[in-house]
């Protein structure tokens, strides 16, 4: 039997532009014990149709113009994170700020769950420098399709699991 108190979620946002409210994709990976038990991905219609970061993630306005807004998706997103001990993200300050700004814009309550940064974890546990996601994944032999929200979030989850297992 696994301990629900060890549940965590790994999250990754992709944004359309420099505004932290411009989330166009989010993935949430749920972990119980050291097993991935759920993967969720949502395309999000951001508040503006201008896309600056398509060259990174491949998402365009055409992909999201008929998708729900963050506020419309919030009940599903929040449900994926409910009851977790923490939320992991690579460069957690970025993902936390996107979540905070999107929640603020949608007028929904941001979860009070603490964030854990897998950049810091990689530096502390394995002394990896630089600790960009591709570098950490290469070191730990974790497959990665960088700037794909599902792949990035799953990689974060696997980094936390590797640290827990003392790899």
C-alpha positions in Angstrom: 0.0 0.0 0.0 1.3 3.5 -0.9 1.2 6.5 1.4 -1.1 9.2 0.0 0.8 11.7 2.1 3.7 11.2 -0.3 1.6 12.3 -3.3 2.9 15.1 -5.4 2.2 16.7 -8.7 4.6 17.8 -11.4 3.5 20.7 -13.5 4.7 22.4 -16.7 3.2 25.4 -18.5 3.9 26.6 -22.0 3.1 30.3 -22.7 2.1 32.1 -25.8 3.9 35.4 -25.0 5.8 37.2 -22.3 2.7 37.7 -20.2 2.6 35.2 -17.3 -1.2 35.0 -18.0 -0.6 33.6 -21.5 -0.6 29.9 -20.6 -1.5 27.9 -23.8 -0.7 24.4 -22.5 -0.3 22.8 -19.1 0.5 19.3 -18.1 0.1 17.8 -14.6 1.6 14.5 -13.7 0.4 12.9 -10.4 2.7 10.7 -8.4 1.8 8.4 -5.5 4.7 6.9 -3.7 7.2 6.6 -6.5 4.7 5.8 -9.3 3.2 8.0 -11.9 -0.5 7.4 -11.4 -2.1 10.0 -13.7 -1.1 12.2 -16.6 -3.2 15.2 -17.8 -2.7 17.7 -20.5 -4.8 20.7 -21.4 -4.6 23.2 -24.3 -5.6 26.6 -23.1 -6.9 29.6 -25.0 -4.8 32.5 -23.7 -6.2 36.0 -23.4 -4.3 37.2 -26.5 -4.0 35.7 -30.0 -0.4 36.8 -30.5 2.1 33.9 -30.1 5.8 34.7 -29.6 7.0 31.2 -28.4 5.6 29.0 -31.1 9.2 28.4 -32.2 9.8 26.6 -28.9 6.6 24.6 -28.3 5.0 24.5 -31.7 1.6 25.8 -30.4 -0.2 28.4 -32.4 -3.4 30.4 -32.1 -5.0 28.0 -34.5 -4.4 25.1 -32.0 -6.0 26.9 -29.1 -8.6 29.4 -30.4 -11.5 26.9 -29.8 -10.0 25.6 -26.5 -11.4 26.6 -23.1 -9.8 29.5 -21.2 -7.8 28.9 -18.0 -10.8 29.8 -15.9 -13.0 27.4 -17.7 -10.5 24.6 -17.2 -9.7 25.5 -13.6 -12.0 22.9 -12.0 -10.2 20.1 -13.9 -6.7 21.5 -13.3 -7.4 22.0 -9.6 -8.7 18.5 -9.3 -5.5 17.0 -10.6 -3.5 18.8 -7.9 -5.9 18.3 -5.0 -4.4 16.7 -1.9 -0.8 16.7 -3.0 2.0 17.4 -0.6 3.8 19.6 -3.1 4.0 20.7 -6.7 7.3 20.1 -8.5 8.4 22.1 -11.5 11.7 22.8 -13.2 12.5 26.4 -12.6 9.5 26.4 -10.2 9.4 30.2 -9.9 8.3 30.4 -13.6 5.5 27.8 -13.4 4.3 29.1 -10.0 4.1 32.7 -11.4 2.2 31.5 -14.5 -0.2 29.6 -12.2 -0.6 32.6 -9.9 -1.2 35.1 -12.8 -3.6 32.8 -14.6 -5.5 32.2 -11.3 -5.6 35.9 -10.7 -6.8 36.7 -14.2 -9.5 34.0 -13.9 -10.5 35.2 -10.4 -10.0 31.7 -8.9 -8.1 30.8 -5.7 -4.6 29.6 -6.3 -3.7 26.5 -4.4 -1.7 27.1 -1.2 0.4 24.0 -2.0 4.1 24.7 -1.8 6.3 24.4 -4.9 9.5 22.4 -5.1 12.1 23.3 -7.8 13.8 20.4 -9.6 16.6 22.8 -10.7 17.5 23.2 -7.0 17.0 19.5 -6.4 19.3 18.5 -9.2 22.0 20.9 -7.9 21.7 19.7 -4.3 21.4 15.9 -4.9 23.7 15.4 -7.9 25.6 18.7 -8.1 24.5 19.2 -11.8 25.6 22.5 -13.3 24.1 23.7 -15.6 20.9 22.3 -14.3 18.7 23.0 -17.3 16.0 20.3 -17.9 17.8 18.7 -20.9 21.1 18.5 -18.8 19.4 16.9 -15.8 17.5 14.5 -18.0 20.7 13.5 -19.9 22.5 12.9 -16.6 19.6 10.7 -15.2 18.8 9.1 -18.6 15.2 10.4 -18.6 13.7 10.7 -22.1 12.7 14.3 -22.9 11.0 16.1 -25.7 11.8 19.6 -24.4 9.0 22.3 -24.4 6.4 19.6 -24.7 4.4 20.2 -21.5 3.7 16.5 -20.9 7.3 15.5 -21.5 8.6 18.3 -19.3 6.2 17.6 -16.5 6.9 13.9 -16.6 10.6 14.6 -16.6 10.2 16.7 -13.4 8.2 13.9 -11.8 11.0 11.4 -12.7 13.7 13.8 -11.3 11.9 13.8 -7.9 11.4 10.1 -8.0 15.1 9.5 -8.8 16.1 11.8 -5.8 13.7 9.8 -3.5 15.2 6.6 -4.7 18.7 7.8 -4.1 19.8 7.3 -7.7 
